[in-house]
Amino acid sequence: MPADRWSLYALMLKSRLLEDTIAKLWNDGLISGEMHLGTGEEAVYAGVVSQLREGDAMALDHRGTGPLMMRGVDPILILRELLGKPDGLCGGKGGHMHLFSREHLSASSGIVGAAGPAAAGFALSAQYLRPGAVAVAFFGEGAMNQGMLLESMNLASAWKLPVLFVCKDDDWSITTPSKTMTGGNLADRARGLGIPAEEVDGLDVSAVSKAAASAIGRARSGQGPAFLQARCVHFEGHFLGYQLLRLTRHPLKEIPKIAIPLTRSLLRFGGAGWRERLAGMKTVLKATLSTWRDPREDQDNDPVRRARMELQSDRTRLREMEGRVEKEIQDALASALEGVSS
């Protein structure tokens, strides 16, 4: 059955605070490489993970920190892994895109669409070894254009595998609007393979929990796979440091980095004609201006904020719970930073 709102909010808040901590460590230069966070996806993860039990499996994409922690992985192990330490979750060698926990039957991959085959494998194993167990695959809508994901969905349908395919649809495929590269309706694609599909508001954790409970219950009873398309928003864009978001948040610092090179290219001798140069300038300005109206900048699209507002009637309980979660993440950070030089 759907989880209660308090436990769902606790999962979401814990995930948000952990990823805020990771973002700070990354901005401070303590974590190297690109960083892809699930900030904005908390309702999708909490709604689904809250329906899992021992013996169930998860196949994750490159935003696996939140769901792994919700599933019970120690946040200290996650932080130590991202810091590249040998006592991290994967010996400091996986980074944030390749996190694994044998104990929790969870695996992530930076390969787009790889959650599909992994979840199908988990589900096939469950049929033989853990009857009644299920597997979940998490991926973005861009992955729906990857052959291995669609092949996995087809196989899951043909073999009635107990797997839930969860598409986290934020309307962006990395930095490309998905509507410009994806045809048709994604839920209809799943239905075309014989998989029941439901579209849900991925900002409403109660709605996700209800939909996931129904889909996972169906899979547990041997009726085969299901597909959930959850609309959500990535508040940091595809990765931390996404330039157009930096522009809206720090305009005085970022605008000269764009305006000065554009002006120089427009005025320099040689090269493309004036019409082509102006067309290029127009494209850049259009992309920049659209960011000011971007849903990623609208706090009403924050699933954690929305979940919190539903609990305002008991402010004392809310403050106590938030205090416990904040302390847990602060303690995890302190432990993870032991022996780390700034």
C-alpha positions in Angstrom: 0.0 0.0 0.0 1.1 3.6 -0.4 3.5 4.8 2.3 2.4 7.5 4.8 3.3 11.1 4.1 5.7 11.5 7.0 7.9 8.6 6.1 7.9 9.7 2.5 8.9 13.3 3.4 11.7 12.0 5.7 13.2 10.0 2.8 13.0 13.0 0.4 14.5 15.4 2.9 17.3 13.0 3.7 18.1 12.7 0.0 17.9 16.4 -0.6 20.3 17.2 2.3 22.7 14.5 1.3 22.9 15.9 -2.3 23.2 19.4 -1.1 26.2 18.2 0.9 27.6 16.5 -2.1 27.1 19.7 -4.2 29.0 21.7 -1.6 31.9 19.2 -1.5 32.0 19.3 -5.3 32.0 23.1 -5.4 34.8 23.1 -2.8 36.9 20.9 -5.1 36.8 17.9 -2.9 35.0 15.7 -5.5 36.4 15.6 -9.0 34.8 15.2 -12.4 31.2 15.9 -13.5 28.5 15.6 -10.9 24.9 14.5 -11.7 22.5 14.8 -8.8 18.9 13.8 -8.5 17.8 17.1 -7.0 14.1 17.4 -8.0 13.6 13.7 -8.4 13.1 12.9 -4.7 9.4 12.3 -5.0 9.9 9.7 -7.7 12.5 7.9 -5.8 10.8 8.0 -2.4 7.4 7.0 -3.9 8.9 3.9 -5.5 11.6 2.9 -3.1 9.1 3.0 -0.2 7.3 0.1 -1.9 10.3 -2.2 -1.9 11.2 -4.9 0.6 14.0 -7.3 1.3 14.9 -9.3 -1.8 13.9 -6.6 -4.3 16.5 -5.1 -6.6 17.2 -1.7 -8.1 18.9 -0.8 -11.4 19.9 2.9 -11.4 21.2 5.4 -13.8 23.9 8.0 -13.1 21.8 9.7 -10.4 21.9 6.9 -7.8 23.0 8.6 -4.6 19.4 9.4 -3.4 17.7 6.1 -4.0 20.6 4.1 -2.7 20.5 6.0 0.6 16.7 5.6 0.7 17.2 1.9 0.3 19.4 1.8 3.3 23.0 2.3 2.1 25.1 4.1 4.7 25.5 7.8 3.6 29.1 7.8 5.0 30.0 5.0 2.5 28.5 7.0 -0.3 30.3 10.2 0.7 33.6 8.4 1.1 33.2 6.8 -2.3 32.6 10.2 -4.0 35.7 11.5 -2.2 37.6 8.7 -3.8 38.6 7.0 -0.6 39.4 3.2 -0.5 36.9 2.7 2.3 34.1 4.1 0.2 31.1 2.0 -1.0 33.0 0.7 -4.1 36.6 1.2 -2.9 36.7 4.8 -4.1 36.8 3.5 -7.8 33.2 3.9 -8.9 32.5 7.6 -8.3 28.9 8.8 -8.3 27.9 7.1 -11.6 28.9 3.6 -10.8 27.7 2.7 -7.3 26.9 -0.8 -6.3 25.7 -2.6 -3.2 25.5 -6.4 -3.3 23.8 -6.3 0.1 20.9 -4.2 -1.3 20.8 -5.8 -4.7 21.4 -2.4 -6.3 23.6 -1.4 -9.2 24.0 1.9 -11.1 25.6 2.8 -14.4 26.6 5.9 -16.4 25.6 4.2 -19.6 22.3 5.6 -20.8 19.6 2.9 -20.8 21.7 0.3 -19.0 19.2 0.2 -16.1 16.8 -1.8 -18.5 19.0 -4.9 -19.0 20.2 -4.8 -15.4 16.6 -4.8 -14.1 15.5 -7.5 -16.5 18.3 -9.6 -15.2 17.4 -8.9 -11.6 13.8 -9.8 -12.4 14.7 -13.0 -14.2 16.8 -14.0 -11.2 13.9 -13.2 -8.9 11.5 -15.5 -10.8 13.8 -18.5 -10.0 15.4 -17.6 -6.7 13.1 -15.1 -4.9 9.5 -15.7 -5.9 7.5 -12.6 -5.1 10.5 -10.2 -5.4 10.6 -7.5 -8.0 13.2 -5.3 -9.7 13.0 -1.6 -10.5 14.7 0.3 -13.3 15.2 4.1 -13.1 16.1 6.1 -16.2 15.4 9.4 -17.9 13.2 9.9 -20.9 16.2 10.2 -23.2 17.0 6.6 -22.5 13.7 5.6 -24.1 15.6 6.1 -27.5 18.2 3.5 -26.6 17.7 0.1 -28.1 18.8 -2.0 -25.1 16.1 -0.4 -22.9 13.3 -1.1 -25.4 14.7 -4.6 -25.9 14.6 -5.2 -22.2 11.0 -4.0 -22.0 10.1 -6.3 -24.8 11.7 -9.3 -23.1 10.1 -8.4 -19.8 6.7 -8.4 -21.4 7.3 -11.6 -23.3 8.5 -13.5 -20.2 6.3 -11.7 -17.7 9.2 -10.6 -15.6 8.5 -8.8 -12.3 10.0 -5.5 -13.1 8.8 -1.9 -12.9 10.3 0.5 -15.5 10.3 4.1 -14.1 10.9 6.9 -16.5 11.9 10.1 -14.8 10.8 12.6 -17.5 12.1 16.2 -17.0 11.7 17.2 -20.7 15.5 17.4 -21.2 17.8 14.9 -22.8 21.1 16.2 -21.3 21.0 19.7 -22.8 18.6 19.0 -25.7 14.8 19.5 -25.2 13.4 16.0 -25.5 10.5 17.1 -27.7 13.0 17.9 -30.5 14.5 14.4 -30.6 11.8 12.0 -29.3 8.6 11.1 -31.3 5.3 9.9 -30.0 4.2 9.2 -26.5 6.5 7.3 -24.2 3.7 5.6 -22.2 2.2 4.5 -25.6 5.5 2.9 -26.5 5.3 0.7 -23.4 1.7 -0.2 -24.1 2.7 -1.2 -27.6 4.9 -3.8 -26.0 2.0 -5.1 -23.9 3.2 -3.4 -20.7 0.6 -1.5 -18.6 1.7 2.1 -18.4 0.7 5.1 -16.2 1.6 8.7 -16.3 2.0 10.4 -12.9 3.0 13.8 -11.4 6.6 13.1 -10.3 6.4 16.2 -8.0 3.6 14.6 -5.9 5.2 11.9 -3.7 1.8 10.5 -2.6 0.7 10.1 -6.2 3.9 8.3 -7.1 3.7 6.0 -4.1 0.1 5.1 -5.0 1.0 4.3 -8.6 4.1 2.4 -7.6 2.2 0.3 -5.0 -0.3 -0.8 -7.7 2.4 -1.5 -10.3 4.7 -3.4 -7.9 1.8 -5.4 -6.4 0.9 -6.5 -9.9 4.5 -7.6 -10.6 4.7 -9.5 -7.3 1.6 -11.5 -8.2 3.2 -12.8 -11.4 1.3 -10.5 -13.9 4.4 -9.1 -15.5 6.1 -5.7 -15.9 4.7 -2.2 -15.6 5.8 1.2 -16.8 5.6 4.5 -14.9 6.2 7.8 -16.5 6.9 10.4 -13.8 7.2 14.1 -14.8 9.8 15.9 -12.7 12.3 18.7 -12.8 16.1 18.7 -12.4 16.9 21.8 -10.4 20.6 21.7 -11.3 20.1 20.8 -15.0 21.9 17.8 -16.3 24.9 18.4 -14.2 26.3 20.7 -11.5 27.6 23.9 -13.1 25.2 23.9 -16.0 26.0 27.2 -17.7 22.6 28.6 -18.5 21.5 28.1 -14.8 24.7 29.8 -13.6 23.8 32.7 -15.8 20.4 33.2 -14.2 21.7 32.7 -10.7 24.9 34.9 -11.0 24.2 37.2 -14.0 26.9 39.8 -13.2 29.6 37.2 -13.0 28.5 35.0 -16.0 27.1 37.5 -18.6 30.5 39.0 -19.5 31.8 35.4 -20.2 29.2 35.2 -22.9 28.7 38.8 -24.1 32.4 39.6 -24.6 33.3 36.7 -26.9 30.0 37.1 -28.8 30.7 40.8 -29.4 34.2 40.0 -30.6 33.1 37.4 -33.0 30.4 39.7 -34.3 32.8 42.5 -35.1 35.9 40.6 -36.3 36.9 40.7 -40.0 36.5 37.6 -42.1 34.6 34.5 -41.4 30.8 34.1 -41.8 28.6 36.9 -43.2 26.6 39.3 -41.1 23.4 37.4 -41.5 24.9 34.2 -40.2 26.5 35.9 -37.3 23.3 37.6 -36.3 21.4 34.4 -36.6 24.0 32.7 -34.3 23.7 35.6 -31.8 19.9 35.3 -31.9 20.1 31.6 -31.1 22.3 32.2 -28.1 20.2 35.0 -26.8 17.0 33.0 -27.2 18.5 30.1 -25.2 19.7 32.5 -22.5 16.3 34.3 -22.2 14.4 31.1 -22.1 16.3 30.1 -19.0 14.6 32.9 -17.0 11.3 31.2 -17.6 12.8 27.7 -17.0 10.7 25.4 -14.7 14.0 24.6 -13.0 13.9 28.1 -11.5 10.4 27.8 -10.2 10.3 26.8 -6.5 6.7 25.6 -6.9 8.2 22.6 -8.8 10.2 21.6 -5.8 8.8 18.2 -4.6 10.4 18.4 -1.2 8.8 21.8 -0.6 5.5 20.5 -1.8 5.7 17.5 0.5 6.6 19.7 3.5 3.6 22.0 3.0 1.3 19.0 3.5 2.7 18.5 7.0 2.5 22.0 8.3 -0.5 21.2 10.5 1.9 19.5 13.0 4.8 21.9 13.2 6.3 20.5 16.4 6.6 17.0 14.9 7.8 18.5 11.6 10.6 20.4 13.3 11.7 17.4 15.4 11.8 15.1 12.4 13.7 17.6 10.3 16.2 18.2 13.2 16.9 14.4 13.4 17.4 14.1 9.6 19.7 17.2 9.5 21.8 15.8 12.4 22.1 12.5 10.7 23.5 14.0 7.5 25.8 16.4 9.4 27.2 13.5 11.4 27.7 11.5 8.2 29.6 14.4 6.6 31.8 14.8 9.7 32.7 11.1 9.6 33.2 11.1 5.9 35.6 14.0 6.1 37.9 12.5 8.7 41.4 12.4 7.3 40.4 14.6 4.3 42.5 17.8 3.7 40.6 20.8 2.4 
